[in-house]
Amino acid sequence: MLAVIEKLENSYIARFERQFDHSIEEVWSWLTDNEKLAKWFNELRVGELREGGFMEFDMGDGTFEKMAIMDLKDQSVLEFTWGSDMAVRFELSTEASGCKLFLIEKIEKITPHTPKDLAGWHVCLDVIKALMEGETIERMEEWKKWYEEYKQAVEKVSPNE
């Protein structure tokens, strides 16, 4: 399911929703355990898992960007900075059949890179689900498909940017 993208007064928000047939503890571990993180987002690592701590992004050139953890509630909320003017927030809640996950990306300004990021997050969430089910996903093929969808979705909410 495509993320819902909304224009706010001076920014945008993209909201992804996924249902998992797994416990909140299991899903949380895929967001916070570096061994599991590496399986779905190889460049991302937990540095210090605490509010005021940081996530670390491997830039691929020997440098690392520290992204401040702005909000953390164990087994429930993980929010950290993403780039210079955005944030990514994961919210988990228990459901009768497992766990619901929301990924909310706060976007200051739409750029040509925005649909690429959105497609990337979409595929990452699908990869987490597939890995939990013991399956695999051809990431690049999926990304290409979703990138086209997100280009259109972004154009609808921000036709002049």
DSSP file with accessible surface (Angstrom, degrees, kcal/mol):
  #  RESIDUE AA STRUCTURE BP1 BP2  ACC     N-H-->O    O-->H-N    N-H-->O    O-->H-N    TCO  KAPPA ALPHA  PHI   PSI    X-CA   Y-CA   Z-CA
    1    1 A M              0   0  144      0, 0.0    16,-0.2     0, 0.0     2,-0.0   0.000 360.0 360.0 360.0 131.1    0.0    0.0    0.0
    2    2 A L        -     0   0   57      1,-0.1    15,-0.1    14,-0.1     2,-0.0  -0.318 360.0-104.1 -64.2 144.0    1.3    3.4   -1.0
    3    3 A A        -     0   0    8     13,-0.1     2,-0.6     1,-0.1    13,-0.2  -0.368  32.2-116.6 -64.2 150.8    2.2    5.9    1.7
    4    4 A V  E     -A   15   0A  87     11,-2.4    11,-2.6    -2,-0.0     2,-0.5  -0.823  30.3-159.6 -89.9 124.1   -0.3    8.7    2.3
    5    5 A I  E     -A   14   0A  19     -2,-0.6     2,-0.4     9,-0.2     9,-0.2  -0.933  10.9-175.5-110.8 126.1    1.4   12.0    1.5
    6    6 A E  E     -A   13   0A  93      7,-3.0     7,-2.2    -2,-0.5     2,-0.5  -0.948  23.1-134.1-123.7 143.8   -0.1   15.2    2.9
    7    7 A K  E     -A   12   0A 113     -2,-0.4     5,-0.2     5,-0.2     2,-0.1  -0.824  26.3-170.3 -91.6 125.9    0.8   18.9    2.5
    8    8 A L        -     0   0   78      3,-3.2     5,-0.0    -2,-0.5     0, 0.0  -0.357  45.3 -78.5 -98.7-170.2    0.9   20.7    5.8
    9    9 A E  S    S-     0   0  171      1,-0.2     3,-0.0    -2,-0.1    -2,-0.0   0.948 122.1  -1.5 -58.8 -51.9    1.1   24.4    6.3
   10   10 A N  S    S+     0   0  121      2,-0.0     2,-0.3    99,-0.0    -1,-0.2   0.151 133.4  22.8-127.2  17.8    4.9   24.7    5.6
   11   11 A S  S    S-     0   0   30     98,-0.0    -3,-3.2     2,-0.0     2,-0.3  -0.883  70.6-110.1-160.5-168.8    6.0   21.1    5.1
   12   12 A Y  E     -AB   7 107A   5     95,-3.0    95,-2.7    -2,-0.3     2,-0.4  -0.910  14.5-155.1-135.4 161.6    4.8   17.6    4.1
   13   13 A I  E     -AB   6 106A  31     -7,-2.2    -7,-3.0    -2,-0.3     2,-0.5  -0.998   1.4-160.7-140.4 135.6    4.3   14.3    5.8
   14   14 A A  E     -AB   5 105A   0     91,-2.4    91,-2.7    -2,-0.4     2,-0.5  -0.982  11.3-163.6-115.2 130.6    4.4   10.8    4.4
   15   15 A R  E     -AB   4 104A  90    -11,-2.6   -11,-2.4    -2,-0.5     2,-0.3  -0.951   4.9-171.7-123.8 112.9    2.7    8.1    6.4
   16   16 A F  E     - B   0 103A   0     87,-3.2    87,-1.8    -2,-0.5     2,-0.4  -0.788   5.5-164.6 -97.7 145.8    3.4    4.4    5.7
   17   17 A E  E     + B   0 102A  72     -2,-0.3     2,-0.4   -16,-0.2    85,-0.2  -0.999  10.1 173.6-134.1 132.9    1.3    1.7    7.4
   18   18 A R  E     - B   0 101A  19     83,-2.6    83,-3.0    -2,-0.4     2,-0.4  -0.999  20.2-146.6-137.7 143.6    2.1   -2.0    7.7
   19   19 A Q  E     - B   0 100A  55     -2,-0.4     2,-0.4    81,-0.2    81,-0.2  -0.918  17.3-166.0-107.2 131.4    0.5   -4.9    9.6
   20   20 A F  E     - B   0  99A   0     79,-3.2    79,-2.7    -2,-0.4     2,-0.6  -0.961  23.8-143.7-119.0 139.3    2.8   -7.6   10.9
   21   21 A D  S    S+     0   0  101     -2,-0.4     2,-0.3    77,-0.2    77,-0.2  -0.261  78.2  88.0 -90.4  44.8    1.7  -11.0   12.2
   22   22 A H  S    S-     0   0   48     -2,-0.6    -2,-0.2    77,-0.2    75,-0.0  -0.934  86.9 -85.8-138.3 162.0    4.5  -10.9   14.7
   23   23 A S     >  -     0   0   56     -2,-0.3     4,-2.3     1,-0.1     5,-0.2  -0.202  35.5-115.3 -68.7 158.6    4.8   -9.5   18.2
   24   24 A I  H  > S+     0   0   18     74,-0.3     4,-2.9     1,-0.2     5,-0.2   0.877 117.5  57.1 -60.6 -36.3    5.7   -5.9   18.9
   25   25 A E  H  > S+     0   0  110      2,-0.2     4,-1.8     1,-0.2    -1,-0.2   0.908 107.3  47.4 -62.8 -41.3    8.9   -7.1   20.5
   26   26 A E  H  > S+     0   0   65      2,-0.2     4,-1.1     1,-0.2    -2,-0.2   0.935 114.3  45.3 -67.0 -45.8    9.9   -8.9   17.3
   27   27 A V  H >X S+     0   0    0     -4,-2.3     3,-0.8     1,-0.2     4,-0.7   0.936 110.9  54.4 -64.6 -43.3    9.1   -6.0   15.0
   28   28 A W  H >X S+     0   0    9     -4,-2.9     4,-1.4     1,-0.3     3,-1.3   0.894 102.1  58.6 -56.3 -39.6   10.9   -3.6   17.4
   29   29 A S  H 3X S+     0   0   21     -4,-1.8     4,-2.3     1,-0.3    -1,-0.3   0.838  99.0  57.8 -63.6 -29.5   14.0   -5.7   17.2
   30   30 A W  H << S+     0   0   16     -4,-1.1    -1,-0.3    -3,-0.8    -2,-0.2   0.722 111.6  43.3 -72.6 -17.9   14.2   -5.3   13.4
   31   31 A L  H << S+     0   0    3     -3,-1.3    -1,-0.2    -4,-0.7    -2,-0.2   0.692 127.1  26.6 -94.2 -22.7   14.3   -1.5   14.0
   32   32 A T  H  < S+     0   0   23     -4,-1.4     2,-0.7    -3,-0.1    -2,-0.2   0.529  94.7  88.3-124.3 -11.2   16.8   -1.5   16.9
   33   33 A D    >X  -     0   0   66     -4,-2.3     4,-3.2    -5,-0.2     3,-0.5  -0.848  64.8-147.8 -94.8 117.6   19.1   -4.6   16.7
   34   34 A N  H 3> S+     0   0   61     -2,-0.7     4,-2.1     1,-0.3    -1,-0.1   0.820  95.9  55.9 -59.1 -32.4   22.1   -3.8   14.4
   35   35 A E  H 3> S+     0   0  157      2,-0.2     4,-0.5     1,-0.2    -1,-0.3   0.915 114.8  38.9 -65.6 -40.7   22.4   -7.3   13.1
   36   36 A K  H X> S+     0   0   45     -3,-0.5     3,-1.0    -7,-0.2     4,-0.7   0.887 111.8  57.5 -75.0 -39.7   18.8   -7.2   11.9
   37   37 A L  H >X S+     0   0    1     -4,-3.2     4,-2.9     1,-0.3     3,-1.3   0.907 100.3  59.2 -54.8 -42.4   19.0   -3.6   10.8
   38   38 A A  H 3< S+     0   0   28     -4,-2.1    -1,-0.3     1,-0.3     4,-0.2   0.770  98.3  60.3 -61.1 -23.8   21.9   -4.6    8.5
   39   39 A K  H << S+     0   0  120     -3,-1.0    -1,-0.3    -4,-0.5    -2,-0.2   0.738 120.5  22.0 -78.1 -23.4   19.6   -7.1    6.7
   40   40 A W  H << S+     0   0    2     -3,-1.3    -2,-0.2    -4,-0.7    -1,-0.2   0.582 139.4  21.6-119.0 -16.0   17.1   -4.5    5.5
   41   41 A F    ><  -     0   0   24     -4,-2.9     3,-1.9    -5,-0.2    -2,-0.2  -0.582  65.4-175.3-151.9  82.7   19.1   -1.2    5.6
   42   42 A N  T 3  S+     0   0  101      1,-0.3    -4,-0.1    -4,-0.2    -1,-0.1   0.738  81.2  52.9 -57.8 -27.9   22.8   -2.0    5.4
   43   43 A E  T 3  S+     0   0   82     -6,-0.1    15,-2.7    14,-0.1     2,-0.4   0.613  94.6  84.2 -84.1 -12.9   23.9    1.7    5.9
   44   44 A L  E <   +F   57   0B   2     -3,-1.9     2,-0.3    13,-0.2    13,-0.2  -0.781  51.6 168.3-100.5 135.3   21.9    2.3    9.0
   45   45 A R  E     -F   56   0B  71     11,-2.3    11,-3.2    -2,-0.4     2,-0.5  -0.987  37.2-115.5-139.3 152.1   23.0    1.5   12.6
   46   46 A V  E     +F   55   0B  18     -2,-0.3     9,-0.2     9,-0.2     3,-0.1  -0.753  30.7 176.8 -82.6 126.9   22.0    2.2   16.1
   47   47 A G  E    S-     0   0B  34      7,-2.2     2,-0.4    -2,-0.5     8,-0.2   0.878  75.0  -4.6 -90.7 -67.5   24.7    4.2   17.8
   48   48 A E  E     -F   54   0B  83      6,-1.8     2,-1.7     2,-0.1     6,-0.9  -0.956  69.6-146.7-130.4 111.0   23.2    5.0   21.2
   49   49 A L        +     0   0   69     -2,-0.4     2,-0.3     4,-0.2     6,-0.1  -0.601  62.8  91.0 -83.7  83.7   19.6    3.8   21.6
   50   50 A R  S >  S-     0   0  125     -2,-1.7     3,-2.8    21,-0.0    19,-0.2  -0.948  89.9 -80.4-162.9 156.3   18.2    6.5   23.9
   51   51 A E  T 3  S+     0   0  117     -2,-0.3    19,-0.2     1,-0.3     3,-0.1  -0.496 126.8  25.0 -62.0 129.6   16.5    9.8   23.6
   52   52 A G  T 3  S+     0   0   53     17,-2.5    -1,-0.3     1,-0.2    18,-0.1   0.322 106.8 105.7  90.0  -8.3   19.3   12.2   22.8
   53   53 A G    <   -     0   0    2     -3,-2.8    16,-2.5    16,-0.1     2,-0.3   0.121  64.4-119.2 -80.0-154.8   21.3    9.3   21.5
   54   54 A F  E     -FG  48  68B  31     -6,-0.9    -7,-2.2    14,-0.3    -6,-1.8  -0.994  10.0-140.4-154.4 155.4   21.9    8.7   17.8
   55   55 A M  E     -FG  46  67B   1     12,-2.9    12,-3.1    -2,-0.3     2,-0.4  -0.763  29.9-138.5-101.8 159.2   21.5    6.6   14.7
   56   56 A E  E     -FG  45  66B  55    -11,-3.2   -11,-2.3    -2,-0.3     2,-0.5  -0.981   9.8-159.5-128.4 134.2   24.5    6.3   12.3
   57   57 A F  E     -FG  44  65B  44      8,-2.6     8,-2.7    -2,-0.4     2,-0.7  -0.962  15.9-138.5-115.7 122.1   24.3    6.4    8.5
   58   58 A D  E     - G   0  64B  57    -15,-2.7     6,-0.2    -2,-0.5    -2,-0.0  -0.699   9.2-160.1 -79.3 112.8   27.3    5.0    6.5
   59   59 A M        -     0   0   88      4,-2.4    -1,-0.2    -2,-0.7     5,-0.1   0.561  35.1-121.4 -73.5  -7.4   27.8    7.4    3.7
   60   60 A G  S    S+     0   0   67      3,-0.4    -1,-0.1   -17,-0.1     4,-0.1   0.473  97.4  82.9  84.0   0.2   29.7    4.8    1.8
   61   61 A D  S    S-     0   0  114      2,-0.4     3,-0.1     0, 0.0    -1,-0.1   0.085 119.3 -84.6-122.0  20.9   32.9    6.9    1.5
   62   62 A G  S    S+     0   0   64      1,-0.4     2,-0.3     0, 0.0    -4,-0.0   0.376 101.2 105.0  91.8  -4.2   34.3    6.1    4.9
   63   63 A T        -     0   0   72      2,-0.0    -4,-2.4     0, 0.0    -3,-0.4  -0.779  54.2-152.6-109.8 157.8   32.3    8.8    6.6
   64   64 A F  E     -G   58   0B 110     -2,-0.3     2,-0.5    -6,-0.2    -6,-0.2  -0.980   6.3-144.5-129.9 138.5   29.3    8.4    8.9
   65   65 A E  E     -G   57   0B  71     -8,-2.7    -8,-2.6    -2,-0.4     2,-0.5  -0.903  14.9-142.5-102.9 127.2   26.5   10.8    9.6
   66   66 A K  E     -G   56   0B 134     -2,-0.5     2,-0.5   -10,-0.2   -10,-0.2  -0.780  13.2-162.6 -87.9 130.6   25.1   10.9   13.1
   67   67 A M  E     -G   55   0B   3    -12,-3.1   -12,-2.9    -2,-0.5     2,-0.1  -0.967  21.2-123.2-117.3 117.8   21.3   11.4   13.2
   68   68 A A  E     -G   54   0B  49     -2,-0.5    13,-2.1   -14,-0.2     2,-0.7  -0.328  14.1-128.5 -64.7 135.1   20.0   12.5   16.6
   69   69 A I  E     +C   80   0A   2    -16,-2.5   -17,-2.5   -19,-0.2    11,-0.3  -0.774  29.0 179.4 -82.0 115.0   17.3   10.3   18.2
   70   70 A M  E     +     0   0A  85      9,-2.0     2,-0.3    -2,-0.7    10,-0.2   0.720  65.3  16.5 -91.1 -28.1   14.6   12.9   19.0
   71   71 A D  E     +C   79   0A  22      8,-1.5     8,-2.6   -21,-0.1     2,-0.3  -0.980  62.2 172.9-149.7 135.3   12.0   10.5   20.6
   72   72 A L  E     +C   78   0A  35     -2,-0.3     2,-0.4     6,-0.2     6,-0.2  -0.951   7.7 169.4-148.2 122.4   12.3    7.0   22.0
   73   73 A K  E >>  -C   77   0A 104      4,-2.5     4,-2.6    -2,-0.3     3,-2.5  -0.969  47.4-107.0-130.8 115.7    9.8    5.0   23.9
   74   74 A D  T 34 S-     0   0  115     -2,-0.4     4,-0.1     1,-0.3    -2,-0.0  -0.107  98.3  -2.6 -49.6 130.6   10.9    1.3   24.2
   75   75 A Q  T 34 S+     0   0   54      1,-0.1    -1,-0.3   -50,-0.1   -47,-0.1   0.612 136.3  55.7  65.9  14.7    8.9   -1.0   22.0
   76   76 A S  T <4 S+     0   0   44     -3,-2.5    16,-2.7     1,-0.3     2,-0.4   0.611 100.7  24.1-140.4 -50.7    6.8    1.9   20.8
   77   77 A V  E  <  +CD  73  91A   9     -4,-2.6    -4,-2.5    14,-0.2     2,-0.4  -0.995  41.5 171.1-137.5 133.7    8.5    4.9   19.2
   78   78 A L  E     +CD  72  90A   1     12,-2.2    12,-3.3    -2,-0.4     2,-0.4  -0.947  13.8 169.8-137.7 114.6   11.8    5.6   17.5
   79   79 A E  E     +CD  71  89A  10     -8,-2.6    -9,-2.0    -2,-0.4    -8,-1.5  -0.997   3.5 164.1-128.5 132.6   12.2    9.0   15.9
   80   80 A F  E     -CD  69  88A   1      8,-2.5     8,-2.8    -2,-0.4   -11,-0.2  -0.961  41.8 -89.6-143.5 158.9   15.5   10.4   14.5
   81   81 A T  E     - D   0  87A  39    -13,-2.1     2,-0.4    -2,-0.3     6,-0.3  -0.319  34.4-164.1 -65.1 152.4   16.6   13.2   12.2
   82   82 A W  E  >  - D   0  86A  23      4,-2.6     4,-0.6     1,-0.2     3,-0.3  -0.880  57.0 -31.3-142.7 102.5   16.9   12.3    8.5
   83   83 A G  T  4 S-     0   0   33     -2,-0.4     3,-0.3     1,-0.2    -1,-0.2  -0.264 101.0 -50.8  76.4-169.6   18.9   14.7    6.4
   84   84 A S  T  4 S+     0   0  126      1,-0.2    -1,-0.2    -3,-0.1    -3,-0.0   0.759 133.7  16.7 -78.1 -24.5   19.2   18.3    7.1
   85   85 A D  T  4 S+     0   0   66     -3,-0.3    23,-0.4    24,-0.1     2,-0.3   0.145 110.3  72.2-138.4  24.4   15.5   19.2    7.5
   86   86 A M  E  <  -D   82   0A  34     -4,-0.6    -4,-2.6    -3,-0.3     2,-0.3  -0.843  51.6-153.5-134.9 172.0   13.5   16.0    8.0
   87   87 A A  E     -DE  81 106A   4     19,-1.3    19,-2.9    -6,-0.3     2,-0.4  -0.982   8.5-145.4-144.8 154.0   12.8   13.3   10.5
   88   88 A V  E     -DE  80 105A   0     -8,-2.8    -8,-2.5    -2,-0.3     2,-0.4  -0.982  17.9-171.3-120.2 132.6   11.8    9.7   10.4
   89   89 A R  E     -DE  79 104A  40     15,-2.4    15,-3.2    -2,-0.4     2,-0.5  -0.993   9.1-163.0-130.3 126.7    9.5    8.3   13.0
   90   90 A F  E     -DE  78 103A   3    -12,-3.3   -12,-2.2    -2,-0.4     2,-0.4  -0.926  10.4-173.9-104.1 131.6    8.5    4.6   13.6
   91   91 A E  E     -DE  77 102A  52     11,-2.7    11,-2.8    -2,-0.5     2,-0.4  -0.998   2.3-167.8-126.3 131.3    5.5    4.0   15.8
   92   92 A L  E     + E   0 101A   9    -16,-2.7     2,-0.3    -2,-0.4     9,-0.2  -0.924   6.9 177.5-118.7 143.0    4.4    0.5   16.9
   93   93 A S  E     - E   0 100A  44      7,-2.1     7,-3.0    -2,-0.4     2,-0.2  -0.996  32.3-109.9-142.7 146.4    1.2   -0.7   18.4
   94   94 A T  E     - E   0  99A 103     -2,-0.3     2,-0.3     5,-0.2     5,-0.3  -0.533  34.7-172.2 -75.5 136.3   -0.1   -4.1   19.5
   95   95 A E  E >   - E   0  98A  68      3,-2.5     3,-1.7    -2,-0.2   -71,-0.1  -0.855  38.7-105.9-121.5 162.5   -2.9   -5.5   17.4
   96   96 A A  T 3  S+     0   0  118     -2,-0.3    -1,-0.1     1,-0.3    -2,-0.0   0.871 122.9  38.3 -56.4 -37.3   -5.0   -8.6   18.0
   97   97 A S  T 3  S-     0   0   74     -3,-0.0     2,-0.4   -75,-0.0    -1,-0.3   0.229 134.2 -69.2-101.2  13.2   -3.2  -10.4   15.2
   98   98 A G  E <  S- E   0  95A  14     -3,-1.7    -3,-2.5   -77,-0.2     2,-0.3  -0.891  81.7 -23.6 147.4-111.2    0.3   -9.0   15.9
   99   99 A C  E     -BE  20  94A   0    -79,-2.7   -79,-3.2    -2,-0.4     2,-0.4  -0.997  37.6-145.1-148.3 141.8    1.6   -5.5   15.4
  100  100 A K  E     -BE  19  93A  44     -7,-3.0    -7,-2.1    -2,-0.3     2,-0.4  -0.917  18.8-162.9-107.5 135.6    0.9   -2.4   13.4
  101  101 A L  E     -BE  18  92A   0    -83,-3.0   -83,-2.6    -2,-0.4     2,-0.4  -0.972   6.3-169.7-120.2 132.2    3.8   -0.2   12.3
  102  102 A F  E     -BE  17  91A  30    -11,-2.8   -11,-2.7    -2,-0.4     2,-0.5  -0.980   3.6-165.5-114.6 134.3    3.6    3.4   11.1
  103  103 A L  E     -BE  16  90A   0    -87,-1.8   -87,-3.2    -2,-0.4     2,-0.5  -0.993  10.1-170.3-114.6 122.2    6.6    5.0    9.5
  104  104 A I  E     -BE  15  89A   5    -15,-3.2   -15,-2.4    -2,-0.5     2,-0.6  -0.968   5.4-164.8-117.7 119.6    6.2    8.8    9.3
  105  105 A E  E     -BE  14  88A   1    -91,-2.7   -91,-2.4    -2,-0.5     2,-0.6  -0.931   9.0-151.5-105.1 122.9    8.6   10.8    7.3
  106  106 A K  E     -BE  13  87A  81    -19,-2.9   -19,-1.3    -2,-0.6     2,-0.5  -0.853  15.3-166.7 -94.2 124.1    8.5   14.6    8.0
  107  107 A I  E     -B   12   0A   1    -95,-2.7   -95,-3.0    -2,-0.6   -21,-0.2  -0.952  17.8-169.0-120.7 120.3    9.6   16.4    4.9
  108  108 A E  S    S+     0   0   99     -2,-0.5     2,-0.4   -23,-0.4    -1,-0.2   0.942  78.2   5.1 -70.4 -48.8   10.5   20.1    4.9
  109  109 A K  S    S-     0   0  129    -98,-0.1     2,-0.3   -97,-0.0    -1,-0.3  -1.000  74.5-118.4-142.4 137.0   10.6   20.6    1.2
  110  110 A I        +     0   0    9     -2,-0.4    -3,-0.0    -3,-0.1     0, 0.0  -0.597  40.6 171.7 -73.9 130.6    9.8   18.4   -1.8
  111  111 A T    >   -     0   0   61     -2,-0.3     3,-1.4    50,-0.1    50,-0.1  -0.823  51.8 -95.1-128.8 172.4   12.9   17.8   -4.0
  112  112 A P  T 3  S+     0   0  116      0, 0.0     4,-0.4     0, 0.0    -2,-0.0   0.767 125.4  57.8 -60.4 -20.6   13.6   15.5   -6.9
  113  113 A H  T 3> S+     0   0   95      1,-0.2     4,-2.2     2,-0.1     3,-0.5   0.712  83.6  84.6 -81.5 -18.8   15.1   13.1   -4.3
  114  114 A T  H <> S+     0   0    7     -3,-1.4     4,-2.6     1,-0.2     5,-0.2   0.906  89.0  47.4 -55.0 -50.1   11.9   12.9   -2.3
  115  115 A P  H  > S+     0   0   10      0, 0.0     4,-2.5     0, 0.0    -1,-0.2   0.862 110.4  54.9 -63.5 -28.3   10.2   10.1   -4.4
  116  116 A K  H  > S+     0   0   87     -3,-0.5     4,-2.2    -4,-0.4    -2,-0.2   0.933 110.1  45.3 -66.5 -45.4   13.4    8.1   -4.3
  117  117 A D  H  X S+     0   0   30     -4,-2.2     4,-2.7     2,-0.2     5,-0.2   0.920 113.5  49.7 -61.8 -45.6   13.5    8.3   -0.5
  118  118 A L  H  X S+     0   0    0     -4,-2.6     4,-2.4     1,-0.2    -2,-0.2   0.922 111.4  47.8 -62.9 -43.2    9.8    7.4   -0.3
  119  119 A A  H  X S+     0   0    0     -4,-2.5     4,-2.5    -5,-0.2    -1,-0.2   0.899 111.3  53.2 -62.9 -38.3   10.2    4.4   -2.6
  120  120 A G  H  X S+     0   0   22     -4,-2.2     4,-2.6     2,-0.2    -2,-0.2   0.933 110.0  45.3 -62.9 -46.9   13.2    3.3   -0.6
  121  121 A W  H  X S+     0   0    5     -4,-2.7     4,-2.4     2,-0.2     5,-0.2   0.903 111.0  54.9 -62.8 -40.9   11.3    3.4    2.7
  122  122 A H  H  X S+     0   0    1     -4,-2.4     4,-1.9    -5,-0.2    -2,-0.2   0.949 111.7  43.0 -56.4 -49.6    8.4    1.5    1.1
  123  123 A V  H  X S+     0   0    7     -4,-2.5     4,-2.8     1,-0.2    -2,-0.2   0.903 109.9  57.3 -66.9 -39.6   10.7   -1.3   -0.1
  124  124 A C  H  X S+     0   0   14     -4,-2.6     4,-2.5     1,-0.2    -1,-0.2   0.924 107.5  47.9 -56.2 -44.9   12.5   -1.3    3.3
  125  125 A L  H  X S+     0   0    0     -4,-2.4     4,-2.1     1,-0.2    -1,-0.2   0.899 112.1  49.3 -64.3 -39.4    9.2   -2.0    5.1
  126  126 A D  H  X S+     0   0   35     -4,-1.9     4,-2.5    -5,-0.2    -1,-0.2   0.878 109.9  52.1 -65.8 -36.5    8.4   -4.7    2.6
  127  127 A V  H  X S+     0   0    7     -4,-2.8     4,-3.1     2,-0.2     5,-0.2   0.916 106.8  52.7 -66.5 -42.3   11.8   -6.3    3.1
  128  128 A I  H  X S+     0   0    1     -4,-2.5     4,-2.4     1,-0.2    -2,-0.2   0.955 111.9  46.1 -56.3 -49.0   11.4   -6.3    6.9
  129  129 A K  H  X S+     0   0   67     -4,-2.1     4,-1.4     1,-0.2    -2,-0.2   0.932 113.3  48.9 -60.6 -45.8    8.1   -8.2    6.4
  130  130 A A  H  <>S+     0   0    6     -4,-2.5     5,-3.4     1,-0.2     3,-0.4   0.930 110.9  49.9 -60.8 -45.8    9.6  -10.6    3.9
  131  131 A L  H ><5S+     0   0   51     -4,-3.1     3,-1.5     1,-0.2    -1,-0.2   0.904 108.5  52.7 -61.2 -39.7   12.6  -11.4    6.1
  132  132 A M  H 3<5S+     0   0   22     -4,-2.4    -1,-0.2     1,-0.3    -2,-0.2   0.795 111.3  47.5 -65.6 -26.5   10.3  -12.0    9.1
  133  133 A E  T 3<5S-     0   0   80     -4,-1.4    -1,-0.3    -3,-0.4    -2,-0.2   0.323 120.1-109.8 -93.6   1.8    8.3  -14.4    6.9
  134  134 A G  T < 5S+     0   0   72     -3,-1.5    -3,-0.2     1,-0.3     2,-0.2   0.748  81.0 118.3  77.1  23.2   11.5  -16.2    5.7
  135  135 A E      < -     0   0  118     -5,-3.4     2,-0.3    -6,-0.2    -1,-0.3  -0.597  53.3-135.7-114.0 175.4   11.2  -14.8    2.2
  136  136 A T        -     0   0  131     -2,-0.2     2,-0.4    -3,-0.1    -9,-0.0  -0.909   6.8-151.1-130.5 161.5   13.2  -12.4    0.0
  137  137 A I        -     0   0   51     -2,-0.3     2,-1.3   -10,-0.0     3,-0.1  -0.991  24.3-123.2-131.7 138.5   12.4   -9.5   -2.3
  138  138 A E     >  -     0   0  118     -2,-0.4     4,-2.1     1,-0.2     5,-0.2  -0.711  33.6-164.9 -78.8  96.7   14.3   -8.3   -5.4
  139  139 A R  H  > S+     0   0   97     -2,-1.3     4,-3.1     1,-0.2     5,-0.2   0.877  76.8  49.0 -57.7 -49.0   14.9   -4.8   -4.0
  140  140 A M  H  > S+     0   0  101      2,-0.2     4,-2.5     1,-0.2    -1,-0.2   0.914 112.2  48.1 -65.7 -41.0   15.9   -2.9   -7.2
  141  141 A E  H  > S+     0   0  110      2,-0.2     4,-1.8     1,-0.2    -1,-0.2   0.927 115.5  45.5 -62.9 -43.9   12.9   -4.2   -9.2
  142  142 A E  H  X S+     0   0   54     -4,-2.1     4,-2.6     1,-0.2     5,-0.2   0.921 111.9  52.3 -63.9 -43.1   10.5   -3.3   -6.4
  143  143 A W  H  X S+     0   0   62     -4,-3.1     4,-3.0    -5,-0.2     5,-0.2   0.926 107.3  51.7 -60.7 -45.1   12.2    0.1   -5.9
  144  144 A K  H  X S+     0   0  104     -4,-2.5     4,-1.6     2,-0.2    -1,-0.2   0.914 111.4  47.9 -58.3 -44.1   11.8    0.9   -9.6
  145  145 A K  H  X S+     0   0  102     -4,-1.8     4,-1.4     1,-0.2    -2,-0.2   0.954 116.5  41.9 -61.8 -49.3    8.1    0.1   -9.6
  146  146 A W  H  X S+     0   0   36     -4,-2.6     4,-2.9     1,-0.2     5,-0.2   0.833 106.4  62.8 -72.3 -30.5    7.4    2.1   -6.4
  147  147 A Y  H  X S+     0   0   42     -4,-3.0     4,-2.4    -5,-0.2    -1,-0.2   0.933 103.9  48.9 -58.9 -43.5    9.6    5.0   -7.5
  148  148 A E  H  X S+     0   0   93     -4,-1.6     4,-1.7     1,-0.2    -1,-0.2   0.916 112.1  49.3 -62.1 -41.9    7.3    5.6  -10.5
  149  149 A E  H  X S+     0   0   86     -4,-1.4     4,-2.2     1,-0.2    -2,-0.2   0.914 112.4  47.2 -63.1 -43.0    4.3    5.4   -8.1
  150  150 A Y  H  X S+     0   0    0     -4,-2.9     4,-2.8     2,-0.2     5,-0.3   0.827 105.0  59.1 -72.9 -29.8    5.8    7.9   -5.7
  151  151 A K  H  X S+     0   0   80     -4,-2.4     4,-2.0    -5,-0.2    -1,-0.2   0.945 111.1  43.0 -60.1 -44.7    6.8   10.3   -8.4
  152  152 A Q  H  X S+     0   0  114     -4,-1.7     4,-1.8     2,-0.2    -2,-0.2   0.910 114.0  50.5 -66.8 -42.6    3.1   10.5   -9.4
  153  153 A A  H  X S+     0   0   16     -4,-2.2     4,-1.3     1,-0.2    -2,-0.2   0.909 111.7  47.3 -64.1 -41.3    2.0   10.8   -5.7
  154  154 A V  H  X S+     0   0   10     -4,-2.8     4,-2.0     1,-0.2     3,-0.3   0.910 108.5  55.5 -66.9 -39.9    4.5   13.6   -4.9
  155  155 A E  H  < S+     0   0  104     -4,-2.0    -1,-0.2    -5,-0.3    -2,-0.2   0.880 104.3  55.3 -60.8 -35.0    3.4   15.5   -8.1
  156  156 A K  H  < S+     0   0  169     -4,-1.8    -1,-0.2     1,-0.2    -2,-0.2   0.876 115.6  35.8 -67.9 -36.4   -0.2   15.4   -6.9
  157  157 A V  H  < S+     0   0   38     -4,-1.3    -1,-0.2    -3,-0.3    -2,-0.2   0.677 133.5  26.4 -90.5 -16.9    0.5   17.0   -3.5
  158  158 A S    ><  +     0   0    5     -4,-2.0     3,-1.3    -5,-0.2    -1,-0.2  -0.461  65.9 158.7-143.4  64.0    3.2   19.3   -4.8
  159  159 A P  T 3  S+     0   0   70      0, 0.0    -1,-0.1     0, 0.0    -3,-0.1   0.749  76.7  46.5 -66.2 -20.0    2.7   20.1   -8.5
  160  160 A N  T 3         0   0  159     -5,-0.0    -5,-0.1     0, 0.0    -2,-0.0   0.391 360.0 360.0-104.4   1.6    4.7   23.3   -8.5
  161  161 A E    <         0   0  109     -3,-1.3   -50,-0.1    -6,-0.1    -3,-0.1  -0.616 360.0 360.0 -99.9 360.0    7.8   22.2   -6.7
